[in-house]
């Protein structure tokens, strides 16, 4: 596995959540555990510990490779394609 990820390297400005809610869970009244924000489109969705795993589903549907933790105090990015994490 390489120590370089072109997707993470391409992030120069972090997109932050507009609201601290999972955009998909609120449509159905579902609950979430943690939030992640897509660095391509800015959608904020729930993590894999949440029942519906909307952030991962978004990646599979859209191909948008990088998310950032939207949790206060956390400063990391994750690339779904290369399975790499980076702090910022």
C-alpha positions as CSV (number, residue, x, y, z in Angstrom):
1,X,0.0,0.0,0.0
2,X,1.3,3.4,-1.0
3,X,1.8,6.3,1.5
4,X,0.4,8.7,-1.0
5,X,-3.2,9.4,-1.9
6,X,-3.9,11.8,-4.8
7,X,-7.5,12.2,-3.5
8,X,-6.3,13.4,0.0
9,X,-3.6,15.5,-1.6
10,X,-6.1,17.3,-3.8
11,X,-8.0,18.7,-0.7
12,X,-6.8,22.3,-0.1
13,X,-9.9,23.8,1.6
14,X,-12.0,21.7,4.1
15,X,-15.8,21.7,3.5
16,X,-17.6,21.9,6.8
17,X,-21.2,21.0,7.5
18,X,-24.0,23.5,6.9
19,X,-25.9,21.8,9.7
20,X,-24.9,19.1,12.2
21,X,-27.5,16.6,10.9
22,X,-27.4,13.7,8.5
23,X,-29.1,15.0,5.4
24,X,-30.6,11.6,4.7
25,X,-31.6,10.5,8.2
26,X,-33.6,13.6,8.8
27,X,-35.8,12.8,5.8
28,X,-36.9,9.5,7.4
29,X,-36.6,10.4,11.1
30,X,-33.7,8.1,11.6
31,X,-30.9,8.6,14.1
32,X,-27.1,8.7,13.5
33,X,-24.0,8.2,15.6
34,X,-21.4,10.5,14.0
35,X,-21.3,12.8,11.0
36,X,-19.0,13.0,7.9
37,X,-18.9,15.7,5.3
38,X,-18.2,14.9,1.6
39,X,-15.3,17.0,0.3
40,X,-16.5,16.9,-3.2
41,X,-20.1,18.1,-2.8
42,X,-20.4,19.2,0.9
43,X,-23.1,16.7,1.9
44,X,-23.1,15.8,5.5
45,X,-24.1,12.2,6.2
46,X,-23.9,9.6,8.9
47,X,-20.9,7.3,9.6
48,X,-20.6,3.5,9.4
49,X,-21.5,3.1,13.1
50,X,-24.9,4.6,12.3
51,X,-27.7,2.3,11.2
52,X,-27.9,3.5,7.6
53,X,-24.2,4.3,6.8
54,X,-25.2,7.1,4.5
55,X,-21.7,8.5,4.0
56,X,-20.4,5.2,2.6
57,X,-23.6,4.7,0.5
58,X,-23.0,8.2,-0.9
59,X,-19.4,7.2,-1.9
60,X,-20.7,4.1,-3.7
61,X,-23.4,6.0,-5.5
62,X,-21.4,9.2,-6.4
63,X,-17.8,8.1,-6.5
64,X,-16.8,11.1,-4.3
65,X,-13.7,9.8,-2.6
66,X,-13.0,11.9,0.5
67,X,-14.9,12.6,3.7
68,X,-14.0,14.7,6.7
69,X,-15.2,14.1,10.2
70,X,-17.8,16.6,11.0
71,X,-17.5,15.9,14.7
72,X,-16.3,18.9,16.9
73,X,-12.7,18.6,17.8
74,X,-11.9,15.9,15.2
75,X,-9.6,16.9,12.4
76,X,-9.2,14.0,9.9
77,X,-10.0,13.1,6.4
78,X,-10.7,9.6,5.0
79,X,-10.3,8.4,1.4
80,X,-12.7,5.6,0.5
81,X,-10.7,4.7,-2.7
82,X,-7.2,4.3,-1.1
83,X,-8.5,3.5,2.4
84,X,-6.2,6.2,3.9
85,X,-6.7,8.6,6.7
86,X,-5.0,12.0,7.1
87,X,-5.0,14.6,9.8
88,X,-5.3,18.3,8.9
